[in-house]
């Protein structure tokens, strides 16, 4: 299904998030050869960077934590015609460049350079990186957010500009951010929501210390666990933003159903980050195929039929949910545990005790039955047992 985005026609609605497997032309070319509908680079800085000390990433079935600290080959690499030629190959897919400068001046300089380079479809300005030591998350500071957008607006750039936002948790914060973004609706074509949940901590039970090394172990949370947070961002911003500003949904997407849910909440297109990291670029083929199958089953021919059409809670819907959950598998083959068991701890304990008692009763009955049989070997065995 085709999607109009940034004045472009995309052949699909799923592409890669900036971050994992997006740092080199080789990696980007692999995205280009998959069913991803566009190609997006790692967030670039003005100069090349090695990033934070290792280990700086941690993965588990339900979530990942990273604090890479923007390792990248510099803006000049990502806009070099040779890189673009190799990255985009013959895919003909739109090529977006993500930037995350150390300062507003750096971002301005990078934007100017991108606009001079042929072959770039748009710029994703990352205002949400949580992992640069000593640099707070820009878009949590409404003064900085406004000043960044004011500066970008003053440049009158010829390319579509999107901004990547951090997750918000209070409705008043969503409102303030949306108000500022709406003021610059003629400059900002789209928002990308959301970046990782910043500064989370995971401890190894084996070592008693954090699982990653930089920043005292604090890192950005991503993966399936953050999907409800991401859905809320997409839904809330679709209520608050001017309709001319598109929403790119990202966070915990690893299946066709996740893409469908993002679109129900109002996303125009959807990015995949952690799943791409773990599964590799073939995840785009699988996710797109799953999504197309769900659309076929639901008779959806155009994405506009479902975009933003999240249904309100109802008793009828809740009954359908209960019924549907009974037939759901407890785990999925891909991506580890997908559905939580509906048993709580105490029910599980009770069930375990009942099973053990039943097994014991069965064993006693079996022993008695065998004792009544007139088989010498069995009788001998039973005598031994009694002794
Ligand atoms: C990094 C992490 C992010 O969440 C981001 O948006 C950009 C860069 C990093 O640690 O490299």
Boltz pocket constraint, residues with backbone or C-beta under 6 A from the ligand:
constraints:
  - pocket:
      binder: B
      contacts: [[A, 43], [A, 51], [A, 66], [A, 67], [A, 68], [A, 69], [A, 70], [A, 71], [A, 100], [A, 126], [A, 128], [A, 129], [A, 130], [A, 131], [A, 195], [A, 196], [A, 220]]
      max_distance: 6.0
